[in-house]
Amino acid sequence: MRRRPWADLTPRQQTAVLVAAAVQLSLAATAWADLATRAPGEVNGSRTTWAAVIAVNLVGPLAWFRWGGRARGSAQR
């Protein structure tokens, strides 16, 4: 597949790319902020590993919200 320069994209395609990028960045920023504010007992696994996983496009932040953090207040002591 040949990469097309930005100028060759239609306005609708440019908008779609910008919306997708905004969604990705918003999800990643929200996931990293959530990871940073959780107590160690509320994180399933290593913070470092989850920070790297969150960096993976769309899949990473969604994985964090699904499997990474335990429900707040449910940490085992």
C-alpha positions as CSV (number, residue, x, y, z in Angstrom):
1,M,0.0,0.0,0.0
2,R,1.4,3.4,-1.0
3,R,1.4,6.1,1.5
4,R,-0.3,9.2,0.3
5,P,0.8,12.7,1.3
6,W,-1.5,14.7,3.6
7,A,-2.3,17.2,0.8
8,D,-3.6,14.3,-1.4
9,L,-6.2,13.3,1.1
10,T,-9.7,14.6,0.7
11,P,-11.0,17.0,3.4
12,R,-13.2,14.2,4.8
13,Q,-10.2,11.8,5.0
14,Q,-8.1,14.5,6.8
15,T,-11.0,15.0,9.3
16,A,-11.2,11.3,9.9
17,V,-7.5,11.1,10.6
18,L,-7.6,14.0,13.0
19,V,-10.6,12.6,14.8
20,A,-8.9,9.2,15.2
21,A,-5.7,10.8,16.4
22,A,-7.7,12.9,19.0
23,V,-9.5,9.8,20.2
24,Q,-6.3,7.9,20.6
25,L,-4.5,10.6,22.4
26,S,-7.5,11.3,24.7
27,L,-7.8,7.6,25.6
28,A,-4.0,7.3,26.2
29,A,-3.8,10.4,28.4
30,T,-6.8,9.4,30.4
31,A,-5.4,5.9,30.9
32,W,-2.0,7.2,32.0
33,A,-3.5,9.7,34.4
34,D,-5.7,6.9,35.9
35,L,-2.6,4.7,36.2
36,A,-0.6,7.4,37.9
37,T,-3.3,8.1,40.5
38,R,-4.0,4.6,41.5
39,A,-2.6,3.0,44.7
40,P,-0.2,0.1,44.0
41,G,-2.8,-2.4,45.3
42,E,-5.2,-1.2,42.7
43,V,-3.0,-2.1,39.7
44,N,-3.0,-5.6,38.2
45,G,0.7,-6.1,37.5
46,S,3.6,-3.7,37.0
47,R,3.0,0.0,36.5
48,T,5.9,0.1,34.1
49,T,4.4,-2.7,31.9
50,W,1.0,-1.0,31.9
51,A,2.5,2.4,31.0
52,A,4.1,0.7,27.9
53,V,0.9,-1.2,27.1
54,I,-1.1,2.0,27.1
55,A,1.3,3.4,24.5
56,V,0.1,0.8,22.0
57,N,-2.5,2.4,19.7
58,L,-6.2,2.2,20.7
59,V,-5.8,-1.4,22.1
60,G,-3.5,-0.4,25.0
61,P,-5.7,2.1,26.7
62,L,-8.8,-0.1,26.2
63,A,-6.8,-3.0,27.8
64,W,-5.9,-0.8,30.7
65,F,-9.5,0.1,31.4
66,R,-10.6,-3.5,31.0
67,W,-7.9,-5.5,32.8
68,G,-5.3,-3.1,34.3
69,G,-6.9,-1.5,37.2
70,R,-9.0,-3.1,40.0
71,A,-12.2,-1.2,41.0
72,R,-11.3,1.6,43.3
73,G,-11.6,0.7,46.9
74,S,-11.4,-3.0,46.3
75,A,-7.7,-3.4,46.9
76,Q,-6.8,-6.4,49.0
77,R,-4.9,-5.7,52.1
